[in-house]
Structure formats: C-alpha cells, structure tokens
Amino acid sequence: MPGTLVGYLVKVGDTVEDGQPVLTLEAMKMENQLPAPRAGKVAALGPEVGSTVARGDTLLILE
C-alpha cells in the first residue's frame, strides 16, 4: 500500500540494531514506524520526507 514518508529516525552513519525503528510512514491516516530488517550501519537515506512511497521502494540502505 502506498504511504507518505513522515520522517527518518536515523541519519547516515548511525549504527542500528535488528528491529530498531528507522523511519515513520503514514498510510491510511495512521503513522507506522518501520524497523530495520537487520543490524548494520546506515549508508544512505532514500526519498525525501513528504514523498509518496510504494511497496518495493528503497527507503534506506544498510551496509
């Protein structure tokens, strides 16, 4: 389901743990925090805050 990127909870260079919330999406008037799929270091952030995103879009890159 498409949603709007509300904000990132991390920045490039941050180390995250598996399951740590990394960004917030709004879909169907509800805000949802999405977790990191694995531990790693944030290499890049995807779309700008306020962008509409869809299933399969790259939102964050971990190294």
N, C-alpha and C positions, 0 to 999 in steps of 0.2 A: 504494500500500500504506500502511496506517495506521502511525504511529510515535509515539514519545514524544519531546517536546521536552526535550532534556537541558540545553541552555543556549545563551545568546546570546554571541557572541564580540565583539559591538559594543554600543554604547549610543546612545541618541538624541543626535543632534548630531554623531556621528562621520562623517567622510568616508571612503568606501570606494572601492576600485578595482574595475573589472570583473574578476570571477573570484575576488575575495578571499573567504575563508571568513567567513561571518557568523553561522552557528548550527550546533549539533550536534543531530542526530536519532538516536534508537535505533530500529532496525527489525530484526526477526528476530535479536535479540541481537547486532547489530553497530551500532557508532556510526559515523555518517557526517557529515562536515562539508559543509554546503551553501554553494555560492558565490553571491556577488552576481551577478545577471543583467546588471548594468551598473554603471558608476561613478555615484556620487551621494552625497547626504547622508542619513543615517538620520533619517527624520521620525517614525517610530513603530515600536514593537515589538508583535507580535501576542499570541498566547496566553501564559499564564504558564508558566514552567518546570515540567515534570512533566505538562503537559497532553497528551492524546492528540490528534493531528492527522491529517488525511486529505488525500488529493490534492485540490488546488484551494483549500485553506485559505490565507488571507493570513497569512504568518508575520512579515513585515517590510515596511515601506513606505519607499521611497526617493523623495526629491524631486530 
